[in-house]
Amino acid sequence: MADALHKLGDKFLGMTSRGVPVFGASVVAFGARAQDWRAEKATCMACFLLHYVEWRMAMLLISRAALLLDEVARVGSIRGAADKLNTSPSAVNRHILGLEAQYGVRLFERLPRGMRLTPAGEVLVSNIRRWRREQEQGDIQVQELQGLRRGHARVGIIDSLADDLMPRIFKRLNETDRRVTLDVLVGGTAKLAEELTAGTLDLAICFNLKSRKEFDVALVLPSQAGVAVRLDHALAQRKSVCLDELAAYELILPHSSFVLRQALEEAFDRLPLRPKEIVTTNSTMIMKALMSQGNHVAVIGSLSVRREVRAGELVFIPITYDRPLTTELSLAVQAHHFQTPARLDLVEIFRQELLDLANDDLAPHLPAPPRHAAAAR
């Protein structure tokens, strides 16, 4: 707990430019005194809450002007912002003029059809939105420490794993009686990495992420490239397929933004005959739907079709090539968020479920022989 409070103190020390340096220093000192958390629990909690309230009040002192400025930027007009926040246009305009006088720069361009942020306004609004996220995060953290609400986490996951992994996560949470609520965002790797970097996600599962200052990669799992087909397809009984054999088939390929597609393009360039693609998509759900409705061949990662293979709906056949065709599934965790016990438990649950999923996927999956054939033997 002391280490966690040191981290929280470091985070809020960065708020000195907002006029509230006392809180961060106090939390650091408090963390240093809290080596024996159980013995000093009441004192430590009181100290933490006291300085949190001090910081919260300091934030509220600027919240009126900040909210108005942010809302004008969002809707693009003073009247629209006034209607949404139930105040008068003159009051909104007065706050904007006051901020422009305080900073000595114009924050908006006044246009015939609305308001547009100047570069200085964009900087200020970006900071205001970050402060609001931090304030919301602080509210949640204090409520969790007080036991007033369940732990809460914002999770991002790629669409190819969402329908397989998330039910397993919810089942594990129910079995262990974890007091955690989730916001789940489904998207592509680029979008999830952007949200992690902005601090709007606590953790994310996507492909080929590398650690940055904003987040740490806690787990990396390989995902073998291969083709997925229906059980009645000519390739269904194969244990592997050579890359150059794919020229005989019309392929469903992942979008060019996918790391797997980029690796495939390099490999295709070395083939004497390039395979023909009939569909390119960034949606794994579309790929699966097309495979289930027709005799199509989709090039895809093994982890993306694990559930369908286990259910006997599709067959996955690894692609053989002179170099590995794999992607890496990454579990990334926000580096700057205060990690409550509930969130740490959630990260561990995700890590264990991903490991179980990967171990379950390593063996080749071939369809069982038809019942009448087994009976004949």
C-alpha positions as CSV (number, residue, x, y, z in Angstrom):
1,M,0.0,0.0,0.0
2,A,2.9,2.4,0.8
3,D,4.3,1.8,-2.7
4,A,0.9,2.5,-4.3
5,L,0.7,5.8,-2.4
6,H,4.2,6.8,-3.4
7,K,3.0,6.4,-7.0
8,L,-0.1,8.3,-6.4
9,G,1.9,11.1,-4.8
10,D,4.2,11.2,-7.8
11,K,1.3,11.5,-10.1
12,F,-0.2,14.5,-8.3
13,L,3.1,16.2,-7.8
14,G,2.8,16.9,-11.5
15,M,-0.2,19.1,-10.8
16,T,1.9,21.9,-9.2
17,S,1.3,24.0,-12.4
18,R,-2.4,24.0,-11.5
19,G,-1.8,25.6,-8.1
20,V,-2.2,22.5,-5.9
21,P,1.4,21.3,-5.0
22,V,0.6,20.4,-1.3
23,F,-1.5,17.3,-2.1
24,G,1.3,15.4,-3.9
25,A,4.0,16.2,-1.4
26,S,1.6,15.1,1.4
27,V,0.8,11.8,-0.2
28,V,4.5,11.1,-0.6
29,A,5.2,11.8,3.0
30,F,2.1,9.8,4.0
31,G,3.4,6.9,1.9
32,A,6.8,7.0,3.7
33,R,5.0,6.8,7.1
34,A,2.8,4.0,6.0
35,Q,5.2,1.0,6.1
36,D,2.9,-0.7,8.5
37,W,-0.4,-0.2,6.8
38,R,-2.5,-2.2,9.2
39,A,-1.2,-0.5,12.3
40,E,-1.7,3.0,10.9
41,K,-4.7,2.4,8.6
42,A,-7.0,4.9,10.3
43,T,-4.4,7.7,10.4
44,C,-3.3,7.1,6.8
45,M,-6.8,7.0,5.4
46,A,-7.7,10.3,7.2
47,C,-4.5,11.9,5.8
48,F,-5.2,10.7,2.3
49,L,-8.8,11.8,2.4
50,L,-8.0,15.2,3.8
51,H,-5.5,16.1,1.1
52,Y,-7.7,14.6,-1.6
53,V,-10.5,16.9,-0.5
54,E,-8.1,19.8,-0.7
55,W,-7.1,18.8,-4.2
56,R,-10.7,18.3,-5.2
57,M,-11.7,21.8,-4.0
58,A,-8.8,23.3,-5.9
59,M,-10.1,21.6,-9.1
60,L,-13.6,22.8,-8.5
61,L,-12.4,26.4,-8.3
62,I,-11.6,26.2,-12.0
63,S,-14.3,23.7,-13.0
64,R,-17.0,26.3,-14.0
65,A,-14.9,28.1,-16.6
66,A,-13.3,24.8,-17.7
67,L,-16.6,23.1,-18.3
68,L,-17.9,26.1,-20.3
69,L,-14.8,26.3,-22.4
70,D,-14.8,22.6,-23.0
71,E,-18.5,22.6,-24.0
72,V,-18.1,25.5,-26.4
73,A,-15.3,23.6,-28.1
74,R,-17.4,20.5,-28.3
75,V,-20.6,22.0,-29.8
76,G,-18.9,24.9,-31.7
77,S,-21.1,27.7,-30.4
78,I,-21.8,29.7,-27.3
79,R,-25.6,29.3,-27.5
80,G,-25.3,25.6,-27.9
81,A,-23.0,25.3,-24.9
82,A,-25.3,27.5,-22.8
83,D,-28.4,25.4,-23.7
84,K,-26.6,22.2,-22.8
85,L,-25.3,23.5,-19.5
86,N,-28.5,25.3,-18.6
87,T,-27.0,28.8,-18.4
88,S,-27.2,32.0,-20.4
89,P,-25.1,32.7,-23.5
90,S,-23.9,36.0,-21.9
91,A,-22.5,34.1,-18.9
92,V,-20.7,31.7,-21.2
93,N,-19.3,34.5,-23.2
94,R,-18.2,36.3,-20.1
95,H,-16.2,33.3,-18.9
96,I,-14.6,32.8,-22.3
97,L,-13.6,36.5,-22.4
98,G,-12.2,36.2,-18.8
99,L,-10.1,33.2,-19.7
100,E,-8.8,35.0,-22.8
101,A,-7.9,38.0,-20.7
102,Q,-6.2,35.8,-18.1
103,Y,-4.0,34.0,-20.6
104,G,-3.5,37.0,-22.9
105,V,-4.4,35.1,-26.0
106,R,-7.5,34.4,-28.1
107,L,-8.9,31.0,-27.4
108,F,-11.6,31.0,-30.2
109,E,-12.0,32.4,-33.6
110,R,-15.5,34.0,-33.8
111,L,-16.9,32.8,-37.1
112,P,-20.3,33.7,-38.6
113,R,-21.5,30.1,-37.9
114,G,-19.9,29.4,-34.6
115,M,-16.7,29.2,-32.7
116,R,-13.4,27.5,-33.6
117,L,-10.5,26.9,-31.3
118,T,-7.2,28.7,-31.9
119,P,-4.0,26.7,-31.4
120,A,-3.8,28.2,-27.9
121,G,-7.4,27.2,-27.3
122,E,-6.7,23.6,-28.4
123,V,-3.8,23.4,-25.9
124,L,-5.9,24.6,-23.1
125,V,-8.9,22.4,-23.9
126,S,-6.7,19.4,-24.2
127,N,-5.4,20.0,-20.7
128,I,-8.9,20.6,-19.3
129,R,-10.0,17.3,-20.6
130,R,-7.0,15.6,-19.1
131,W,-7.7,17.3,-15.8
132,R,-11.3,16.1,-15.9
133,R,-10.3,12.5,-16.6
134,E,-7.9,12.7,-13.6
135,Q,-10.6,14.1,-11.4
136,E,-13.0,11.3,-12.4
137,Q,-10.2,8.8,-11.8
138,G,-9.5,10.3,-8.4
139,D,-13.2,10.1,-7.4
140,I,-13.2,6.4,-8.3
141,Q,-10.0,5.7,-6.4
142,V,-11.2,7.4,-3.2
143,Q,-14.6,5.6,-3.4
144,E,-12.8,2.3,-3.8
145,L,-10.5,3.0,-0.8
146,Q,-13.6,3.9,1.2
147,G,-15.4,0.8,0.1
148,L,-18.2,3.0,-1.3
149,R,-18.2,1.4,-4.7
150,R,-17.0,-1.6,-6.6
151,G,-13.7,-1.5,-8.3
152,H,-14.0,-0.2,-11.9
153,A,-11.8,-0.6,-15.0
154,R,-12.0,0.4,-18.6
155,V,-10.9,-2.4,-20.9
156,G,-10.2,-2.4,-24.6
157,I,-10.1,-5.6,-26.7
158,I,-9.8,-6.4,-30.4
159,D,-13.0,-7.7,-32.0
160,S,-11.6,-11.0,-33.0
161,L,-11.3,-12.0,-29.3
162,A,-14.1,-10.1,-27.7
163,D,-16.8,-12.8,-28.1
164,D,-14.5,-15.5,-27.0
165,L,-12.5,-13.9,-24.2
166,M,-15.0,-11.6,-22.5
167,P,-17.5,-14.3,-21.5
168,R,-14.6,-16.2,-19.9
169,I,-13.6,-13.1,-18.0
170,F,-17.1,-12.4,-16.7
171,K,-17.4,-16.0,-15.7
172,R,-14.2,-15.9,-13.7
173,L,-15.3,-12.6,-12.0
174,N,-18.6,-14.2,-11.0
175,E,-16.9,-17.3,-9.7
176,T,-14.4,-15.4,-7.6
177,D,-16.9,-12.8,-6.4
178,R,-14.6,-9.9,-7.5
179,R,-16.3,-6.5,-6.9
180,V,-15.4,-5.0,-10.3
181,T,-17.4,-3.3,-12.9
182,L,-16.2,-2.9,-16.5
183,D,-16.4,-0.5,-19.4
184,V,-15.5,-2.6,-22.5
185,L,-14.4,-0.9,-25.7
186,V,-14.1,-3.1,-28.8
187,G,-11.8,-1.8,-31.6
188,G,-8.7,-2.3,-33.7
189,T,-5.1,-2.2,-32.4
190,A,-4.5,1.4,-33.6
191,K,-7.6,2.7,-31.8
192,L,-6.9,0.8,-28.6
193,A,-3.3,2.0,-28.5
194,E,-4.5,5.6,-29.0
195,E,-7.0,5.2,-26.1
196,L,-4.3,3.7,-23.9
197,T,-1.9,6.5,-24.7
198,A,-4.6,9.1,-23.9
199,G,-5.3,7.4,-20.5
200,T,-8.9,6.6,-21.3
201,L,-8.3,2.8,-20.9
202,D,-6.8,0.9,-18.0
203,L,-5.8,-2.1,-20.0
204,A,-6.1,-3.4,-23.6
205,I,-5.7,-6.6,-25.5
206,C,-4.5,-6.1,-29.1
207,F,-1.8,-7.2,-31.5
208,N,1.9,-6.3,-31.7
209,L,2.1,-3.5,-29.0
210,K,5.4,-2.4,-27.6
211,S,5.8,-0.8,-24.2
212,R,5.7,3.0,-24.1
213,K,6.0,5.5,-21.3
214,E,2.1,5.6,-21.2
215,F,1.6,1.8,-20.8
216,D,3.5,-1.4,-20.1
217,V,3.1,-4.7,-22.0
218,A,2.5,-7.3,-19.3
219,L,2.1,-10.4,-21.5
220,V,2.9,-11.3,-25.1
221,L,1.6,-14.4,-26.8
222,P,2.3,-15.7,-30.3
223,S,-0.5,-16.3,-32.8
224,Q,0.2,-18.6,-35.7
225,A,-0.9,-17.5,-39.2
226,G,-2.9,-19.9,-41.1
227,V,-6.1,-20.4,-43.1
228,A,-9.6,-21.1,-41.7
229,V,-12.2,-23.1,-43.7
230,R,-15.4,-24.9,-43.2
231,L,-15.3,-28.6,-42.3
232,D,-16.4,-29.6,-45.9
233,H,-13.6,-27.7,-47.6
234,A,-11.0,-29.5,-49.6
235,L,-8.3,-28.2,-47.2
236,A,-10.1,-29.3,-44.1
237,Q,-8.1,-32.6,-43.6
238,R,-4.7,-31.0,-44.2
239,K,-2.3,-30.6,-41.3
240,S,-0.6,-27.6,-43.0
241,V,-0.7,-25.7,-46.2
242,C,2.2,-24.1,-48.1
243,L,1.9,-20.4,-48.9
244,D,2.3,-20.9,-52.6
245,E,-0.6,-23.3,-52.6
246,L,-2.9,-20.5,-51.8
247,A,-2.7,-19.2,-55.3
248,A,-5.2,-21.8,-56.2
249,Y,-7.9,-20.3,-54.0
250,E,-9.8,-17.0,-53.7
251,L,-8.8,-15.5,-50.3
252,I,-10.4,-13.4,-47.6
253,L,-7.6,-11.3,-46.3
254,P,-7.1,-9.0,-43.3
255,H,-7.0,-5.3,-43.9
256,S,-3.6,-3.6,-44.8
257,S,-3.5,-2.0,-41.3
258,F,-3.2,-5.4,-39.7
259,V,0.4,-6.6,-38.9
260,L,-0.5,-10.1,-40.3
261,R,-1.4,-8.5,-43.7
262,Q,1.9,-6.6,-43.8
263,A,3.8,-9.9,-43.3
264,L,1.7,-11.6,-45.9
265,E,2.4,-8.9,-48.5
266,E,6.1,-9.3,-48.0
267,A,5.7,-13.1,-48.5
268,F,3.4,-12.7,-51.5
269,D,5.9,-10.5,-53.3
270,R,8.3,-13.5,-53.3
271,L,5.8,-15.9,-54.9
272,P,5.8,-16.5,-58.6
273,L,2.0,-16.2,-58.7
274,R,0.1,-13.9,-56.3
275,P,-3.0,-15.3,-54.7
276,K,-6.3,-13.7,-55.6
277,E,-8.2,-11.9,-52.9
278,I,-12.0,-11.5,-53.1
279,V,-12.5,-9.6,-49.8
280,T,-10.3,-7.5,-47.7
281,T,-11.7,-6.4,-44.3
282,N,-10.7,-5.1,-40.9
283,S,-13.5,-7.1,-39.3
284,T,-12.9,-10.6,-38.1
285,M,-16.7,-11.1,-37.7
286,I,-17.1,-10.5,-41.4
287,M,-14.4,-13.0,-42.2
288,K,-16.1,-15.6,-40.1
289,A,-19.5,-14.9,-41.6
290,L,-18.2,-15.3,-45.1
291,M,-16.4,-18.5,-44.3
292,S,-19.6,-20.0,-42.7
293,Q,-21.7,-19.1,-45.7
294,G,-19.5,-20.2,-48.6
295,N,-16.5,-22.3,-49.6
296,H,-14.1,-19.5,-48.9
297,V,-10.5,-19.5,-47.5
298,A,-9.6,-16.9,-44.9
299,V,-6.0,-16.1,-43.9
300,I,-6.2,-15.4,-40.2
301,G,-4.4,-15.8,-36.8
302,S,-5.0,-18.9,-34.8
303,L,-6.2,-17.1,-31.7
304,S,-8.9,-15.3,-33.7
305,V,-10.8,-18.5,-34.6
306,R,-10.1,-20.5,-31.5
307,R,-13.7,-20.6,-30.3
308,E,-15.1,-21.6,-33.7
309,V,-12.5,-24.3,-34.1
310,R,-13.3,-25.7,-30.7
311,A,-17.0,-25.6,-31.5
312,G,-16.5,-27.6,-34.7
313,E,-17.6,-24.8,-36.9
314,L,-14.3,-24.1,-38.7
315,V,-10.9,-25.8,-39.2
316,F,-7.6,-23.9,-38.8
317,I,-4.6,-25.1,-40.9
318,P,-1.2,-23.5,-40.2
319,I,0.6,-21.9,-43.2
320,T,4.2,-23.2,-43.8
321,Y,6.7,-20.8,-45.2
322,D,10.5,-20.3,-45.1
323,R,10.1,-17.9,-42.2
324,P,7.6,-17.7,-39.4
325,L,4.3,-16.0,-40.1
326,T,3.1,-15.0,-36.7
327,T,1.7,-12.1,-34.9
328,E,1.9,-11.2,-31.2
329,L,-1.1,-10.8,-28.9
330,S,-0.3,-8.2,-26.2
331,L,-1.8,-7.4,-22.9
332,A,-1.0,-3.8,-22.1
333,V,-1.6,-2.0,-18.8
334,Q,-1.8,1.8,-18.3
335,A,1.4,2.9,-16.6
336,H,0.2,6.0,-14.8
337,H,-3.1,4.9,-13.3
338,F,-3.3,4.3,-9.6
339,Q,-3.7,0.5,-9.4
340,T,-6.2,-0.5,-6.7
341,P,-6.3,-4.1,-5.5
342,A,-9.4,-4.7,-7.6
343,R,-7.7,-3.6,-10.8
344,L,-4.6,-5.6,-10.0
345,D,-6.8,-8.7,-9.6
346,L,-8.5,-8.0,-12.9
347,V,-5.1,-7.7,-14.7
348,E,-4.2,-11.1,-13.3
349,I,-7.5,-12.6,-14.4
350,F,-6.9,-11.4,-17.9
351,R,-3.4,-12.7,-17.9
352,Q,-4.4,-16.1,-16.7
353,E,-7.3,-16.4,-19.2
354,L,-5.0,-15.4,-22.1
355,L,-2.5,-18.0,-21.1
356,D,-5.2,-20.6,-20.9
357,L,-6.6,-19.5,-24.3
358,A,-3.1,-19.7,-25.9
359,N,-2.3,-23.1,-24.3
360,D,-5.6,-24.4,-25.5
361,D,-4.8,-23.3,-29.1
362,L,-1.3,-24.7,-29.6
363,A,-2.2,-28.1,-31.0
364,P,-3.5,-28.4,-34.6
365,H,-7.3,-28.7,-34.7
366,L,-8.7,-31.1,-37.2
367,P,-12.3,-32.1,-37.6
368,A,-13.4,-35.4,-36.1
369,P,-14.2,-38.2,-38.6
370,P,-17.9,-38.5,-39.5
371,R,-19.8,-40.8,-37.2
372,H,-20.7,-43.3,-39.9
373,A,-17.0,-43.6,-40.8
374,A,-16.1,-44.3,-37.2
375,A,-18.9,-46.9,-37.0
376,A,-17.7,-48.6,-40.1
377,R,-14.2,-49.0,-38.6
